[in-house]
Amino acid sequence: MAHVLAVDDDPDILELVALKLRSAGHTVTTAGSGERARDVLAAHPDIELAVVDHMLPGMTGVDLVRALRAEGSALRVLMLTARSQERDLVGGFSAGVDDYLTKPFSPRELAVRVRALLDRR
Protein backbone atom coordinates (compact mmCIF):
# COMPACT_ATOMS: atom_id res chain seq x y z
CA MET A 1 0.00 0.00 0.00
CA ALA A 2 0.97 3.67 -0.03
CA HIS A 3 2.05 6.46 2.28
CA VAL A 4 -0.72 9.08 2.25
CA LEU A 5 -0.80 12.59 3.69
CA ALA A 6 -4.15 13.79 5.06
CA VAL A 7 -4.50 17.56 5.47
CA ASP A 8 -7.50 19.09 7.26
CA ASP A 9 -7.94 21.67 10.00
CA ASP A 10 -10.95 19.80 11.44
CA PRO A 11 -9.56 17.15 13.85
CA ASP A 12 -12.66 14.97 13.49
CA ILE A 13 -12.43 14.88 9.68
CA LEU A 14 -8.69 14.30 9.89
CA GLU A 15 -9.21 11.37 12.25
CA LEU A 16 -11.94 9.86 10.03
CA VAL A 17 -9.80 10.14 6.89
CA ALA A 18 -6.75 8.67 8.64
CA LEU A 19 -8.77 5.83 10.17
CA LYS A 20 -10.39 4.85 6.87
CA LEU A 21 -7.14 4.98 4.91
CA ARG A 22 -5.26 3.01 7.58
CA SER A 23 -7.98 0.37 7.55
CA ALA A 24 -7.43 0.15 3.78
CA GLY A 25 -3.77 -0.67 4.48
CA HIS A 26 -2.14 2.70 3.91
CA THR A 27 0.38 4.47 6.10
CA VAL A 28 -1.10 7.87 6.95
CA THR A 29 0.62 11.03 8.12
CA THR A 30 -1.54 14.01 9.06
CA ALA A 31 -1.25 17.79 8.99
CA GLY A 32 -3.64 20.49 10.19
CA SER A 33 -2.56 23.23 7.78
CA GLY A 34 -1.06 23.80 4.35
CA GLU A 35 2.16 25.08 5.89
CA ARG A 36 2.49 21.97 8.07
CA ALA A 37 1.73 19.80 5.02
CA ARG A 38 4.71 21.33 3.21
CA ASP A 39 6.95 20.48 6.19
CA VAL A 40 5.64 16.91 6.27
CA LEU A 41 6.16 16.46 2.53
CA ALA A 42 9.74 17.72 2.82
CA ALA A 43 10.39 15.25 5.65
CA HIS A 44 8.65 12.29 3.94
CA PRO A 45 9.57 12.08 0.25
CA ASP A 46 7.89 8.64 0.12
CA ILE A 47 4.37 10.15 0.36
CA GLU A 48 2.55 9.23 -2.85
CA LEU A 49 -0.80 10.94 -2.42
CA ALA A 50 -2.37 13.74 -0.41
CA VAL A 51 -6.00 14.14 0.65
CA VAL A 52 -6.28 17.90 1.11
CA ASP A 53 -9.10 20.05 2.48
CA HIS A 54 -9.87 23.08 0.33
CA MET A 55 -10.51 25.54 3.16
CA LEU A 56 -7.44 25.55 5.36
CA PRO A 57 -6.30 28.42 7.58
CA GLY A 58 -3.59 30.52 5.98
CA MET A 59 -2.55 28.62 2.88
CA THR A 60 -5.66 27.08 1.28
CA GLY A 61 -5.62 23.60 -0.20
CA VAL A 62 -5.61 25.09 -3.70
CA ASP A 63 -2.68 27.35 -2.75
CA LEU A 64 -0.83 24.27 -1.47
CA VAL A 65 -1.41 22.35 -4.69
CA ARG A 66 -0.46 25.34 -6.83
CA ALA A 67 2.83 25.69 -4.89
CA LEU A 68 3.59 21.97 -5.21
CA ARG A 69 2.97 22.01 -8.95
CA ALA A 70 5.14 25.12 -9.36
CA GLU A 71 7.95 23.15 -7.70
CA GLY A 72 7.45 20.29 -10.17
CA SER A 73 5.76 17.90 -7.75
CA ALA A 74 3.82 15.03 -9.32
CA LEU A 75 2.17 14.15 -6.00
CA ARG A 76 -1.37 12.92 -6.57
CA VAL A 77 -3.93 15.12 -4.81
CA LEU A 78 -7.51 14.38 -3.87
CA MET A 79 -9.25 17.59 -2.80
CA LEU A 80 -11.76 17.04 0.00
CA THR A 81 -14.13 19.98 0.25
CA ALA A 82 -17.54 21.31 1.09
CA ARG A 83 -17.13 23.68 -1.86
CA SER A 84 -18.73 22.10 -4.91
CA GLN A 85 -19.58 25.01 -7.17
CA GLU A 86 -18.21 24.88 -10.68
CA ARG A 87 -15.79 27.77 -10.10
CA ASP A 88 -14.27 25.93 -7.13
CA LEU A 89 -13.80 22.73 -9.14
CA VAL A 90 -12.36 24.61 -12.11
CA GLY A 91 -9.99 26.52 -9.82
CA GLY A 92 -8.82 23.33 -8.15
CA PHE A 93 -8.31 21.40 -11.36
CA SER A 94 -6.53 24.41 -12.89
CA ALA A 95 -4.16 24.43 -9.89
CA GLY A 96 -3.34 20.74 -10.44
CA VAL A 97 -5.79 18.78 -8.27
CA ASP A 98 -6.26 15.22 -9.58
CA ASP A 99 -9.72 14.50 -8.15
CA TYR A 100 -12.44 15.99 -5.94
CA LEU A 101 -14.60 14.55 -3.19
CA THR A 102 -17.25 16.73 -1.56
CA LYS A 103 -18.21 16.83 2.11
CA PRO A 104 -20.10 15.19 3.58
CA PHE A 105 -18.38 12.19 2.04
CA SER A 106 -18.62 8.44 2.17
CA PRO A 107 -15.50 6.94 3.79
CA ARG A 108 -15.89 4.01 1.40
CA GLU A 109 -15.87 6.35 -1.61
CA LEU A 110 -12.77 8.05 -0.20
CA ALA A 111 -10.93 4.71 -0.09
CA VAL A 112 -12.00 3.85 -3.65
CA ARG A 113 -10.94 7.22 -5.05
CA VAL A 114 -7.56 7.00 -3.28
CA ARG A 115 -7.04 3.50 -4.69
CA ALA A 116 -7.95 4.70 -8.21
CA LEU A 117 -5.48 7.59 -8.02
CA LEU A 118 -2.73 5.32 -6.74
CA ASP A 119 -3.40 2.79 -9.51
CA ARG A 120 -2.41 5.51 -12.01
CA ARG A 121 1.24 5.24 -10.91
Biotite code that builds the C-alpha atoms (Angstrom):
import biotite.structure as struc

atoms = struc.array([
    struc.Atom([0.000, 0.000, 0.000], chain_id="A", res_id=1, res_name="MET", atom_name="CA", element="C"),
    struc.Atom([0.969, 3.665, -0.030], chain_id="A", res_id=2, res_name="ALA", atom_name="CA", element="C"),
    struc.Atom([2.053, 6.461, 2.275], chain_id="A", res_id=3, res_name="HIS", atom_name="CA", element="C"),
    struc.Atom([-0.721, 9.075, 2.249], chain_id="A", res_id=4, res_name="VAL", atom_name="CA", element="C"),
    struc.Atom([-0.803, 12.590, 3.689], chain_id="A", res_id=5, res_name="LEU", atom_name="CA", element="C"),
    struc.Atom([-4.151, 13.789, 5.062], chain_id="A", res_id=6, res_name="ALA", atom_name="CA", element="C"),
    struc.Atom([-4.504, 17.557, 5.471], chain_id="A", res_id=7, res_name="VAL", atom_name="CA", element="C"),
    struc.Atom([-7.505, 19.092, 7.256], chain_id="A", res_id=8, res_name="ASP", atom_name="CA", element="C"),
    struc.Atom([-7.943, 21.669, 9.998], chain_id="A", res_id=9, res_name="ASP", atom_name="CA", element="C"),
    struc.Atom([-10.955, 19.803, 11.445], chain_id="A", res_id=10, res_name="ASP", atom_name="CA", element="C"),
    struc.Atom([-9.560, 17.153, 13.845], chain_id="A", res_id=11, res_name="PRO", atom_name="CA", element="C"),
    struc.Atom([-12.662, 14.968, 13.488], chain_id="A", res_id=12, res_name="ASP", atom_name="CA", element="C"),
    struc.Atom([-12.427, 14.876, 9.676], chain_id="A", res_id=13, res_name="ILE", atom_name="CA", element="C"),
    struc.Atom([-8.687, 14.299, 9.888], chain_id="A", res_id=14, res_name="LEU", atom_name="CA", element="C"),
    struc.Atom([-9.213, 11.371, 12.249], chain_id="A", res_id=15, res_name="GLU", atom_name="CA", element="C"),
    struc.Atom([-11.940, 9.861, 10.031], chain_id="A", res_id=16, res_name="LEU", atom_name="CA", element="C"),
    struc.Atom([-9.800, 10.137, 6.888], chain_id="A", res_id=17, res_name="VAL", atom_name="CA", element="C"),
    struc.Atom([-6.754, 8.666, 8.637], chain_id="A", res_id=18, res_name="ALA", atom_name="CA", element="C"),
    struc.Atom([-8.769, 5.829, 10.171], chain_id="A", res_id=19, res_name="LEU", atom_name="CA", element="C"),
    struc.Atom([-10.390, 4.849, 6.868], chain_id="A", res_id=20, res_name="LYS", atom_name="CA", element="C"),
    struc.Atom([-7.138, 4.975, 4.915], chain_id="A", res_id=21, res_name="LEU", atom_name="CA", element="C"),
    struc.Atom([-5.258, 3.011, 7.580], chain_id="A", res_id=22, res_name="ARG", atom_name="CA", element="C"),
    struc.Atom([-7.980, 0.374, 7.549], chain_id="A", res_id=23, res_name="SER", atom_name="CA", element="C"),
    struc.Atom([-7.432, 0.145, 3.778], chain_id="A", res_id=24, res_name="ALA", atom_name="CA", element="C"),
    struc.Atom([-3.771, -0.673, 4.485], chain_id="A", res_id=25, res_name="GLY", atom_name="CA", element="C"),
    struc.Atom([-2.141, 2.700, 3.910], chain_id="A", res_id=26, res_name="HIS", atom_name="CA", element="C"),
    struc.Atom([0.380, 4.470, 6.102], chain_id="A", res_id=27, res_name="THR", atom_name="CA", element="C"),
    struc.Atom([-1.100, 7.873, 6.948], chain_id="A", res_id=28, res_name="VAL", atom_name="CA", element="C"),
    struc.Atom([0.617, 11.033, 8.120], chain_id="A", res_id=29, res_name="THR", atom_name="CA", element="C"),
    struc.Atom([-1.545, 14.014, 9.056], chain_id="A", res_id=30, res_name="THR", atom_name="CA", element="C"),
    struc.Atom([-1.253, 17.790, 8.993], chain_id="A", res_id=31, res_name="ALA", atom_name="CA", element="C"),
    struc.Atom([-3.645, 20.486, 10.189], chain_id="A", res_id=32, res_name="GLY", atom_name="CA", element="C"),
    struc.Atom([-2.559, 23.229, 7.776], chain_id="A", res_id=33, res_name="SER", atom_name="CA", element="C"),
    struc.Atom([-1.058, 23.797, 4.352], chain_id="A", res_id=34, res_name="GLY", atom_name="CA", element="C"),
    struc.Atom([2.160, 25.080, 5.887], chain_id="A", res_id=35, res_name="GLU", atom_name="CA", element="C"),
    struc.Atom([2.491, 21.971, 8.068], chain_id="A", res_id=36, res_name="ARG", atom_name="CA", element="C"),
    struc.Atom([1.735, 19.803, 5.024], chain_id="A", res_id=37, res_name="ALA", atom_name="CA", element="C"),
    struc.Atom([4.711, 21.326, 3.208], chain_id="A", res_id=38, res_name="ARG", atom_name="CA", element="C"),
    struc.Atom([6.948, 20.480, 6.185], chain_id="A", res_id=39, res_name="ASP", atom_name="CA", element="C"),
    struc.Atom([5.635, 16.906, 6.268], chain_id="A", res_id=40, res_name="VAL", atom_name="CA", element="C"),
    struc.Atom([6.160, 16.457, 2.533], chain_id="A", res_id=41, res_name="LEU", atom_name="CA", element="C"),
    struc.Atom([9.738, 17.722, 2.824], chain_id="A", res_id=42, res_name="ALA", atom_name="CA", element="C"),
    struc.Atom([10.394, 15.249, 5.651], chain_id="A", res_id=43, res_name="ALA", atom_name="CA", element="C"),
    struc.Atom([8.649, 12.293, 3.945], chain_id="A", res_id=44, res_name="HIS", atom_name="CA", element="C"),
    struc.Atom([9.566, 12.081, 0.252], chain_id="A", res_id=45, res_name="PRO", atom_name="CA", element="C"),
    struc.Atom([7.887, 8.642, 0.121], chain_id="A", res_id=46, res_name="ASP", atom_name="CA", element="C"),
    struc.Atom([4.373, 10.150, 0.357], chain_id="A", res_id=47, res_name="ILE", atom_name="CA", element="C"),
    struc.Atom([2.548, 9.225, -2.851], chain_id="A", res_id=48, res_name="GLU", atom_name="CA", element="C"),
    struc.Atom([-0.797, 10.937, -2.421], chain_id="A", res_id=49, res_name="LEU", atom_name="CA", element="C"),
    struc.Atom([-2.371, 13.738, -0.408], chain_id="A", res_id=50, res_name="ALA", atom_name="CA", element="C"),
    struc.Atom([-6.001, 14.137, 0.645], chain_id="A", res_id=51, res_name="VAL", atom_name="CA", element="C"),
    struc.Atom([-6.283, 17.899, 1.111], chain_id="A", res_id=52, res_name="VAL", atom_name="CA", element="C"),
    struc.Atom([-9.097, 20.048, 2.481], chain_id="A", res_id=53, res_name="ASP", atom_name="CA", element="C"),
    struc.Atom([-9.871, 23.079, 0.330], chain_id="A", res_id=54, res_name="HIS", atom_name="CA", element="C"),
    struc.Atom([-10.513, 25.537, 3.157], chain_id="A", res_id=55, res_name="MET", atom_name="CA", element="C"),
    struc.Atom([-7.439, 25.549, 5.364], chain_id="A", res_id=56, res_name="LEU", atom_name="CA", element="C"),
    struc.Atom([-6.299, 28.415, 7.581], chain_id="A", res_id=57, res_name="PRO", atom_name="CA", element="C"),
    struc.Atom([-3.592, 30.524, 5.978], chain_id="A", res_id=58, res_name="GLY", atom_name="CA", element="C"),
    struc.Atom([-2.548, 28.618, 2.876], chain_id="A", res_id=59, res_name="MET", atom_name="CA", element="C"),
    struc.Atom([-5.655, 27.081, 1.278], chain_id="A", res_id=60, res_name="THR", atom_name="CA", element="C"),
    struc.Atom([-5.618, 23.599, -0.199], chain_id="A", res_id=61, res_name="GLY", atom_name="CA", element="C"),
    struc.Atom([-5.613, 25.095, -3.698], chain_id="A", res_id=62, res_name="VAL", atom_name="CA", element="C"),
    struc.Atom([-2.680, 27.347, -2.752], chain_id="A", res_id=63, res_name="ASP", atom_name="CA", element="C"),
    struc.Atom([-0.830, 24.271, -1.468], chain_id="A", res_id=64, res_name="LEU", atom_name="CA", element="C"),
    struc.Atom([-1.410, 22.349, -4.691], chain_id="A", res_id=65, res_name="VAL", atom_name="CA", element="C"),
    struc.Atom([-0.457, 25.339, -6.826], chain_id="A", res_id=66, res_name="ARG", atom_name="CA", element="C"),
    struc.Atom([2.828, 25.693, -4.891], chain_id="A", res_id=67, res_name="ALA", atom_name="CA", element="C"),
    struc.Atom([3.585, 21.974, -5.206], chain_id="A", res_id=68, res_name="LEU", atom_name="CA", element="C"),
    struc.Atom([2.970, 22.005, -8.948], chain_id="A", res_id=69, res_name="ARG", atom_name="CA", element="C"),
    struc.Atom([5.140, 25.123, -9.355], chain_id="A", res_id=70, res_name="ALA", atom_name="CA", element="C"),
    struc.Atom([7.948, 23.153, -7.700], chain_id="A", res_id=71, res_name="GLU", atom_name="CA", element="C"),
    struc.Atom([7.449, 20.290, -10.171], chain_id="A", res_id=72, res_name="GLY", atom_name="CA", element="C"),
    struc.Atom([5.758, 17.901, -7.746], chain_id="A", res_id=73, res_name="SER", atom_name="CA", element="C"),
    struc.Atom([3.820, 15.032, -9.322], chain_id="A", res_id=74, res_name="ALA", atom_name="CA", element="C"),
    struc.Atom([2.166, 14.149, -6.000], chain_id="A", res_id=75, res_name="LEU", atom_name="CA", element="C"),
    struc.Atom([-1.372, 12.919, -6.573], chain_id="A", res_id=76, res_name="ARG", atom_name="CA", element="C"),
    struc.Atom([-3.925, 15.124, -4.808], chain_id="A", res_id=77, res_name="VAL", atom_name="CA", element="C"),
    struc.Atom([-7.506, 14.382, -3.872], chain_id="A", res_id=78, res_name="LEU", atom_name="CA", element="C"),
    struc.Atom([-9.253, 17.592, -2.802], chain_id="A", res_id=79, res_name="MET", atom_name="CA", element="C"),
    struc.Atom([-11.760, 17.039, 0.000], chain_id="A", res_id=80, res_name="LEU", atom_name="CA", element="C"),
    struc.Atom([-14.128, 19.976, 0.251], chain_id="A", res_id=81, res_name="THR", atom_name="CA", element="C"),
    struc.Atom([-17.543, 21.312, 1.094], chain_id="A", res_id=82, res_name="ALA", atom_name="CA", element="C"),
    struc.Atom([-17.134, 23.676, -1.861], chain_id="A", res_id=83, res_name="ARG", atom_name="CA", element="C"),
    struc.Atom([-18.727, 22.098, -4.906], chain_id="A", res_id=84, res_name="SER", atom_name="CA", element="C"),
    struc.Atom([-19.576, 25.007, -7.173], chain_id="A", res_id=85, res_name="GLN", atom_name="CA", element="C"),
    struc.Atom([-18.211, 24.879, -10.682], chain_id="A", res_id=86, res_name="GLU", atom_name="CA", element="C"),
    struc.Atom([-15.794, 27.774, -10.103], chain_id="A", res_id=87, res_name="ARG", atom_name="CA", element="C"),
    struc.Atom([-14.274, 25.928, -7.128], chain_id="A", res_id=88, res_name="ASP", atom_name="CA", element="C"),
    struc.Atom([-13.802, 22.735, -9.136], chain_id="A", res_id=89, res_name="LEU", atom_name="CA", element="C"),
    struc.Atom([-12.360, 24.608, -12.113], chain_id="A", res_id=90, res_name="VAL", atom_name="CA", element="C"),
    struc.Atom([-9.993, 26.524, -9.823], chain_id="A", res_id=91, res_name="GLY", atom_name="CA", element="C"),
    struc.Atom([-8.819, 23.335, -8.154], chain_id="A", res_id=92, res_name="GLY", atom_name="CA", element="C"),
    struc.Atom([-8.306, 21.396, -11.360], chain_id="A", res_id=93, res_name="PHE", atom_name="CA", element="C"),
    struc.Atom([-6.528, 24.413, -12.888], chain_id="A", res_id=94, res_name="SER", atom_name="CA", element="C"),
    struc.Atom([-4.161, 24.425, -9.893], chain_id="A", res_id=95, res_name="ALA", atom_name="CA", element="C"),
    struc.Atom([-3.341, 20.739, -10.440], chain_id="A", res_id=96, res_name="GLY", atom_name="CA", element="C"),
    struc.Atom([-5.787, 18.775, -8.273], chain_id="A", res_id=97, res_name="VAL", atom_name="CA", element="C"),
    struc.Atom([-6.264, 15.217, -9.584], chain_id="A", res_id=98, res_name="ASP", atom_name="CA", element="C"),
    struc.Atom([-9.723, 14.497, -8.152], chain_id="A", res_id=99, res_name="ASP", atom_name="CA", element="C"),
    struc.Atom([-12.440, 15.987, -5.940], chain_id="A", res_id=100, res_name="TYR", atom_name="CA", element="C"),
    struc.Atom([-14.603, 14.554, -3.187], chain_id="A", res_id=101, res_name="LEU", atom_name="CA", element="C"),
    struc.Atom([-17.246, 16.730, -1.563], chain_id="A", res_id=102, res_name="THR", atom_name="CA", element="C"),
    struc.Atom([-18.207, 16.834, 2.109], chain_id="A", res_id=103, res_name="LYS", atom_name="CA", element="C"),
    struc.Atom([-20.100, 15.185, 3.578], chain_id="A", res_id=104, res_name="PRO", atom_name="CA", element="C"),
    struc.Atom([-18.379, 12.192, 2.042], chain_id="A", res_id=105, res_name="PHE", atom_name="CA", element="C"),
    struc.Atom([-18.620, 8.436, 2.173], chain_id="A", res_id=106, res_name="SER", atom_name="CA", element="C"),
    struc.Atom([-15.497, 6.935, 3.786], chain_id="A", res_id=107, res_name="PRO", atom_name="CA", element="C"),
    struc.Atom([-15.891, 4.014, 1.399], chain_id="A", res_id=108, res_name="ARG", atom_name="CA", element="C"),
    struc.Atom([-15.869, 6.346, -1.614], chain_id="A", res_id=109, res_name="GLU", atom_name="CA", element="C"),
    struc.Atom([-12.769, 8.047, -0.198], chain_id="A", res_id=110, res_name="LEU", atom_name="CA", element="C"),
    struc.Atom([-10.926, 4.714, -0.091], chain_id="A", res_id=111, res_name="ALA", atom_name="CA", element="C"),
    struc.Atom([-12.002, 3.849, -3.648], chain_id="A", res_id=112, res_name="VAL", atom_name="CA", element="C"),
    struc.Atom([-10.936, 7.216, -5.048], chain_id="A", res_id=113, res_name="ARG", atom_name="CA", element="C"),
    struc.Atom([-7.557, 7.000, -3.282], chain_id="A", res_id=114, res_name="VAL", atom_name="CA", element="C"),
    struc.Atom([-7.037, 3.505, -4.691], chain_id="A", res_id=115, res_name="ARG", atom_name="CA", element="C"),
    struc.Atom([-7.949, 4.701, -8.211], chain_id="A", res_id=116, res_name="ALA", atom_name="CA", element="C"),
    struc.Atom([-5.478, 7.594, -8.020], chain_id="A", res_id=117, res_name="LEU", atom_name="CA", element="C"),
    struc.Atom([-2.731, 5.316, -6.735], chain_id="A", res_id=118, res_name="LEU", atom_name="CA", element="C"),
    struc.Atom([-3.399, 2.788, -9.507], chain_id="A", res_id=119, res_name="ASP", atom_name="CA", element="C"),
    struc.Atom([-2.412, 5.510, -12.010], chain_id="A", res_id=120, res_name="ARG", atom_name="CA", element="C"),
    struc.Atom([1.237, 5.236, -10.909], chain_id="A", res_id=121, res_name="ARG", atom_name="CA", element="C"),
])
